[in-house]
Amino acid sequence: MKEWKVGVVGALGLVGGVLLRVLEERSLPVGELRPFTSSRTAGERVTFRGKDMAAQTLAEDAVADLDVAFFAIGDDISREWAPRFREAGVLVIDKSNAFRMEEGVPLVVPEINGEELGPPFPSLVASPNCTTIELAMVLHPLQKAAGLRSVAVATYQSVSGSGQKGLEVLERESRGAPGESPYLHPIHHNVLPHCDGFLPDGSTKEERKLRDETRKILGLPHLPVMALAVRVPVPVGHGVAAFVELEKELTAAEAREVLGTSPGLLVWDDPQQGLYPTPREVAGRDEVAVGRIRQDPERKNLLSFFVAADNLRKGAATNAVQIWEGLMARGWRGR
């Protein structure tokens, strides 16, 4: 089997570090790993498969011979450098928001729409927002079984969704220590109905992403999706409470059966025994867990449920790696 030259842009960040770990765990054919970072942190060390190496700044001569590059960094750097990688013949798998809604760019959750990976093979694939991934993983089998009319959700998003700064501020506030925060209010012993910046209509960018990306992944451009995103004082793991109107009736038992046979999903649904998803229980796992599945007793086509997933793994790093695996499984051979 061919071994590939792989770049990770943002290797020193929270998602970048998890991505390196996932690449190791899944025993992929990485012949050379090249970590990239900003000029501020250039030279800092990362370890991959026991080899210690220095992260380097992005430069044209460090890009040209790569086969695939994972972008786990902000939108601005992705917009500047992803086109340069593509022009050099490098496959780009981007975790940022830069290209997700761009026409012609596949937005992929492999368990849902992996057929978009080709052939023909794209040179750029976008990986969705973390909450979008876990919600879509549950909506997709329900869509196939009973159709979707509308979706309303409240998300409960951990501080790691704000990167390393989010984890640091939660830990610092728990000790009562002062310092800068990415949040407008304290997060320790609190919940904030505020993820990302606000838009003129009163929604946040996070809520808009969840709506638009869900529509694109499911191929339902007019699906009503209403979201309210909340930041909670949890280190890792996002939760989503969902209320879904279906085209036809589906009992809770039927929904459990449908979801229980869906790839990448775990049905944890025995509340009398305390079995339901929590962020703490899914941390470190690649599956999406769903539970508290209920059919409305009066509106038989309305289901509610709770979903939880590790936002750094399936919500970010693992999904990106699965995209590469999906491309290789479909015959992608790089240059």
Secondary structure as GFF3:
##gff-version 3
##sequence-region A 1 335
A	DSSP	beta_strand	4	9	.	.	.	ID=ss1
A	DSSP	alpha_helix	14	25	.	.	.	ID=ss2
A	DSSP	beta_strand	30	37	.	.	.	ID=ss3
A	DSSP	beta_strand	45	48	.	.	.	ID=ss4
A	DSSP	beta_strand	51	54	.	.	.	ID=ss5
A	DSSP	beta_strand	56	57	.	.	.	ID=ss6
A	DSSP	three_ten_helix	60	62	.	.	.	ID=ss7
A	DSSP	beta_strand	68	71	.	.	.	ID=ss8
A	DSSP	alpha_helix	75	87	.	.	.	ID=ss9
A	DSSP	beta_strand	91	94	.	.	.	ID=ss10
A	DSSP	alpha_helix	110	113	.	.	.	ID=ss11
A	DSSP	three_ten_helix	114	117	.	.	.	ID=ss12
A	DSSP	beta_strand	124	126	.	.	.	ID=ss13
A	DSSP	alpha_helix	130	146	.	.	.	ID=ss14
A	DSSP	beta_strand	148	157	.	.	.	ID=ss15
A	DSSP	three_ten_helix	159	162	.	.	.	ID=ss16
A	DSSP	alpha_helix	164	174	.	.	.	ID=ss17
A	DSSP	alpha_helix	205	218	.	.	.	ID=ss18
A	DSSP	beta_strand	225	231	.	.	.	ID=ss19
A	DSSP	beta_strand	238	246	.	.	.	ID=ss20
A	DSSP	alpha_helix	252	260	.	.	.	ID=ss21
A	DSSP	beta_strand	265	267	.	.	.	ID=ss22
A	DSSP	three_ten_helix	271	273	.	.	.	ID=ss23
A	DSSP	alpha_helix	279	282	.	.	.	ID=ss24
A	DSSP	beta_strand	288	295	.	.	.	ID=ss25
A	DSSP	beta_strand	302	309	.	.	.	ID=ss26
A	DSSP	pi_helix	313	317	.	.	.	ID=ss27
A	DSSP	alpha_helix	318	329	.	.	.	ID=ss28
###
